[in-house]
Amino acid sequence: MESVWIFNKSNAAFSGGVFSELDLAESWIRNNSLTGILTKYPIDQGVFDWAIENNMHNIKAEKVAEKSKQPNFIGGFTSASQEHHHYENGIRV
């Protein structure tokens, strides 16, 4: 699966960086002493669809059909099943 790593600083509305490889992202985070979360995202697929396809969601089966029609839910969906790392002052914690 193709994927990218996206960095979001704490309480940010927008991403601070997008990387093709984890080591490139961590080097940038370390060099800039950043605090936030680095998350792996699928390319060419929304996270909601990815989570459903890979059975990596915590939504009850009867709710999936309902939720799949709610733009606000789909547009902001994230999954704890996505690989992610937390950083404080450039150090992975």
Secondary structure, DSSP 8 states (H G I E B T S, - for coil): --EEEEEEETT-SS-SEEESSHHHHHHHHHHTT--EEEEEEESSS-HHHHHHHTT-----HHHHHHHTT-HHHHHT---TTS-EEEEETTEE-
